[in-house]
Amino acid sequence: MEIRMVDLATQYANIKEEIDNKIQEVIHSTIFINGPVVKEFATNLANFLDVKHVIPCGNGTDALQIALMALDLKPGDEVITTPFTFVATIETIALLQLKPVFVDVDYKTFNVDVNQIKDKITSRTRAILPVHLFGLCCDMEPLQQIAQDHNLKIIEDAAQAIGANYTNTNGNTSMAGTMGDFGTFSFFPSKNLGCYGDGGAIVTNNSELAEKAQIIAKHGSKVKYYHQIVGVNSRLDAIQAAVLDVKLKYLKSYNEHRIEAADYYDKCLNIETITTPYRPKNRNHIFHQYTLKVDGDRDAIKDYIKSLGIPSMVYYPVCLHLQPAYLYLGYKEGDFPIAEKLSKEVLSLPMHSELNQLQQDTITGAIKSFSASYA
């Protein structure tokens, strides 16, 4: 049985008829850009997230850029974020001539260490961009308080966390992406909710910001051929919206299956040199990635299980502050020791809604075999 990091083929086979019929509806309509299917998906996603506004767009990177543009930030303004994430998070900041300001991460959660944010706030700080990494929300309640105290905006990078939630001390629960001024999502095929190409969305409860983001995404135009502001061209095409609308109905069960798979991994990987993912009590982890911390030779384990036909991935092998493209920011090795330590320890195992226990037995058996031989 082939083991894959993400099994999109089996997932498609299980919903093939629904997907094919929905795509055919779009083709027969010949409305390939915007149109009713895109609006239907946006409405359904808003209902799922319990948020007022959803602006579909071309991809998750565009979602971040449009959100930043809608906040009217000026060149040189500072945006606080994490060095331990995918490059798109700071790529968009840099493209808009804003300044990324990094804060180290929490070793348990992989997310930005909220306790360190206050020390990085300056007179130029305008926003905080937390990343809900691997499917677990950041600690949003204290972060929201910091933003309120210092008049800062929050853009949540929820690309890996659709369906994850956070419960604050008052017992109120919110979905990832709905707690800041903006939330941004990616529908890259491997995501928990993925399309069959590129796709993304911006969400907000602020009607004024929603209208501005919508205008920016359409060439800066509210009325066709009349352009109030500088914008971009970023659209979720109708075929991708059709795929997403079908899969959205299954997202809750997809996430539940991922959580069950994570539970089984936890049970099987009781190994002294391996730390399984941390799960705070006030947050549900929806496991976009199941990421271990390896105390020892991480790459040796990776190579060993690869020799047995078992894939794995390292997210992320080089922190953003050490990437050549961002050395101009002036950071150096040692500036963010936790992020740098994690980059040498993390190993993500196959994780998807079609993963079964037989496959997991093979994966964990290989890891235990390696660990026993080096004990």
VENZILIN-V178330 format. One record per residue. N is the residue number from 1. RES is the residue in one letter. NEAR is the number of other C-alpha atoms within 10 Angstrom. Layout:
n:N res:RES near:NEAR
n:N res:RES near:NEAR
//
This chain:
n:1 res:M near:7
n:2 res:E near:8
n:3 res:I near:17
n:4 res:R near:18
n:5 res:M near:17
n:6 res:V near:21
n:7 res:D near:17
n:8 res:L near:17
n:9 res:A near:10
n:10 res:T near:13
n:11 res:Q near:15
n:12 res:Y near:14
n:13 res:A near:10
n:14 res:N near:12
n:15 res:I near:13
n:16 res:K near:13
n:17 res:E near:11
n:18 res:E near:15
n:19 res:I near:20
n:20 res:D near:13
n:21 res:N near:13
n:22 res:K near:18
n:23 res:I near:19
n:24 res:Q near:14
n:25 res:E near:15
n:26 res:V near:20
n:27 res:I near:13
n:28 res:H near:9
n:29 res:S near:11
n:30 res:T near:11
n:31 res:I near:15
n:32 res:F near:18
n:33 res:I near:15
n:34 res:N near:16
n:35 res:G near:15
n:36 res:P near:16
n:37 res:V near:24
n:38 res:V near:24
n:39 res:K near:16
n:40 res:E near:14
n:41 res:F near:22
n:42 res:A near:21
n:43 res:T near:17
n:44 res:N near:16
n:45 res:L near:22
n:46 res:A near:19
n:47 res:N near:13
n:48 res:F near:16
n:49 res:L near:20
n:50 res:D near:13
n:51 res:V near:19
n:52 res:K near:16
n:53 res:H near:24
n:54 res:V near:25
n:55 res:I near:24
n:56 res:P near:29
n:57 res:C near:29
n:58 res:G near:21
n:59 res:N near:23
n:60 res:G near:25
n:61 res:T near:23
n:62 res:D near:25
n:63 res:A near:30
n:64 res:L near:30
n:65 res:Q near:25
n:66 res:I near:26
n:67 res:A near:28
n:68 res:L near:23
n:69 res:M near:21
n:70 res:A near:20
n:71 res:L near:18
n:72 res:D near:9
n:73 res:L near:17
n:74 res:K near:14
n:75 res:P near:13
n:76 res:G near:14
n:77 res:D near:19
n:78 res:E near:24
n:79 res:V near:28
n:80 res:I near:23
n:81 res:T near:27
n:82 res:T near:27
n:83 res:P near:27
n:84 res:F near:29
n:85 res:T near:24
n:86 res:F near:16
n:87 res:V near:14
n:88 res:A near:15
n:89 res:T near:24
n:90 res:I near:27
n:91 res:E near:19
n:92 res:T near:21
n:93 res:I near:25
n:94 res:A near:17
n:95 res:L near:11
n:96 res:L near:16
n:97 res:Q near:15
n:98 res:L near:20
n:99 res:K near:20
n:100 res:P near:27
n:101 res:V near:23
n:102 res:F near:24
n:103 res:V near:24
n:104 res:D near:23
n:105 res:V near:24
n:106 res:D near:17
n:107 res:Y near:16
n:108 res:K near:16
n:109 res:T near:19
n:110 res:F near:25
n:111 res:N near:26
n:112 res:V near:29
n:113 res:D near:21
n:114 res:V near:20
n:115 res:N near:15
n:116 res:Q near:14
n:117 res:I near:19
n:118 res:K near:13
n:119 res:D near:8
n:120 res:K near:13
n:121 res:I near:19
n:122 res:T near:11
n:123 res:S near:8
n:124 res:R near:12
n:125 res:T near:20
n:126 res:R near:22
n:127 res:A near:24
n:128 res:I near:25
n:129 res:L near:25
n:130 res:P near:28
n:131 res:V near:29
n:132 res:H near:27
n:133 res:L near:24
n:134 res:F near:24
n:135 res:G near:26
n:136 res:L near:31
n:137 res:C near:31
n:138 res:C near:25
n:139 res:D near:22
n:140 res:M near:21
n:141 res:E near:15
n:142 res:P near:13
n:143 res:L near:21
n:144 res:Q near:17
n:145 res:Q near:12
n:146 res:I near:18
n:147 res:A near:19
n:148 res:Q near:12
n:149 res:D near:9
n:150 res:H near:15
n:151 res:N near:12
n:152 res:L near:17
n:153 res:K near:20
n:154 res:I near:26
n:155 res:I near:27
n:156 res:E near:28
n:157 res:D near:30
n:158 res:A near:30
n:159 res:A near:32
n:160 res:Q near:28
n:161 res:A near:30
n:162 res:I near:28
n:163 res:G near:23
n:164 res:A near:24
n:165 res:N near:22
n:166 res:Y near:23
n:167 res:T near:18
n:168 res:N near:14
n:169 res:T near:8
n:170 res:N near:6
n:171 res:G near:9
n:172 res:N near:8
n:173 res:T near:14
n:174 res:S near:19
n:175 res:M near:21
n:176 res:A near:30
n:177 res:G near:29
n:178 res:T near:24
n:179 res:M near:21
n:180 res:G near:24
n:181 res:D near:20
n:182 res:F near:30
n:183 res:G near:26
n:184 res:T near:34
n:185 res:F near:29
n:186 res:S near:31
n:187 res:F near:27
n:188 res:F near:19
n:189 res:P near:15
n:190 res:S near:18
n:191 res:K near:19
n:192 res:N near:30
n:193 res:L near:27
n:194 res:G near:21
n:195 res:C near:23
n:196 res:Y near:15
n:197 res:G near:16
n:198 res:D near:18
n:199 res:G near:27
n:200 res:G near:27
n:201 res:A near:27
n:202 res:I near:31
n:203 res:V near:31
n:204 res:T near:25
n:205 res:N near:19
n:206 res:N near:14
n:207 res:S near:11
n:208 res:E near:10
n:209 res:L near:18
n:210 res:A near:22
n:211 res:E near:15
n:212 res:K near:20
n:213 res:A near:28
n:214 res:Q near:24
n:215 res:I near:24
n:216 res:I near:25
n:217 res:A near:28
n:218 res:K near:19
n:219 res:H near:19
n:220 res:G near:21
n:221 res:S near:19
n:222 res:K near:17
n:223 res:V near:10
n:224 res:K near:9
n:225 res:Y near:9
n:226 res:Y near:10
n:227 res:H near:15
n:228 res:Q near:13
n:229 res:I near:13
n:230 res:V near:13
n:231 res:G near:20
n:232 res:V near:17
n:233 res:N near:13
n:234 res:S near:21
n:235 res:R near:21
n:236 res:L near:22
n:237 res:D near:21
n:238 res:A near:23
n:239 res:I near:25
n:240 res:Q near:24
n:241 res:A near:31
n:242 res:A near:26
n:243 res:V near:23
n:244 res:L near:25
n:245 res:D near:23
n:246 res:V near:17
n:247 res:K near:21
n:248 res:L near:19
n:249 res:K near:14
n:250 res:Y near:14
n:251 res:L near:19
n:252 res:K near:17
n:253 res:S near:12
n:254 res:Y near:21
n:255 res:N near:24
n:256 res:E near:16
n:257 res:H near:20
n:258 res:R near:23
n:259 res:I near:21
n:260 res:E near:18
n:261 res:A near:23
n:262 res:A near:23
n:263 res:D near:12
n:264 res:Y near:16
n:265 res:Y near:21
n:266 res:D near:17
n:267 res:K near:11
n:268 res:C near:16
n:269 res:L near:18
n:270 res:N near:13
n:271 res:I near:14
n:272 res:E near:10
n:273 res:T near:13
n:274 res:I near:19
n:275 res:T near:18
n:276 res:T near:19
n:277 res:P near:21
n:278 res:Y near:14
n:279 res:R near:12
n:280 res:P near:14
n:281 res:K near:9
n:282 res:N near:15
n:283 res:R near:20
n:284 res:N near:19
n:285 res:H near:29
n:286 res:I near:27
n:287 res:F near:27
n:288 res:H near:26
n:289 res:Q near:28
n:290 res:Y near:24
n:291 res:T near:25
n:292 res:L near:21
n:293 res:K near:21
n:294 res:V near:20
n:295 res:D near:13
n:296 res:G near:14
n:297 res:D near:11
n:298 res:R near:17
n:299 res:D near:14
n:300 res:A near:11
n:301 res:I near:19
n:302 res:K near:19
n:303 res:D near:14
n:304 res:Y near:15
n:305 res:I near:20
n:306 res:K near:13
n:307 res:S near:10
n:308 res:L near:11
n:309 res:G near:14
n:310 res:I near:20
n:311 res:P near:19
n:312 res:S near:20
n:313 res:M near:15
n:314 res:V near:18
n:315 res:Y near:20
n:316 res:Y near:21
n:317 res:P near:15
n:318 res:V near:17
n:319 res:C near:22
n:320 res:L near:24
n:321 res:H near:26
n:322 res:L near:19
n:323 res:Q near:13
n:324 res:P near:8
n:325 res:A near:10
n:326 res:Y near:15
n:327 res:L near:12
n:328 res:Y near:10
n:329 res:L near:13
n:330 res:G near:8
n:331 res:Y near:16
n:332 res:K near:10
n:333 res:E near:10
n:334 res:G near:11
n:335 res:D near:14
n:336 res:F near:19
n:337 res:P near:13
n:338 res:I near:17
n:339 res:A near:28
n:340 res:E near:23
n:341 res:K near:14
n:342 res:L near:24
n:343 res:S near:18
n:344 res:K near:21
n:345 res:E near:23
n:346 res:V near:24
n:347 res:L near:24
n:348 res:S near:20
n:349 res:L near:23
n:350 res:P near:21
n:351 res:M near:27
n:352 res:H near:27
n:353 res:S near:23
n:354 res:E near:18
n:355 res:L near:20
n:356 res:N near:15
n:357 res:Q near:14
n:358 res:L near:9
n:359 res:Q near:16
n:360 res:Q near:20
n:361 res:D near:14
n:362 res:T near:16
n:363 res:I near:23
n:364 res:T near:21
n:365 res:G near:15
n:366 res:A near:18
n:367 res:I near:19
n:368 res:K near:17
n:369 res:S near:13
n:370 res:F near:15
n:371 res:S near:16
n:372 res:A near:10
n:373 res:S near:7
n:374 res:Y near:8
n:375 res:A near:8
//
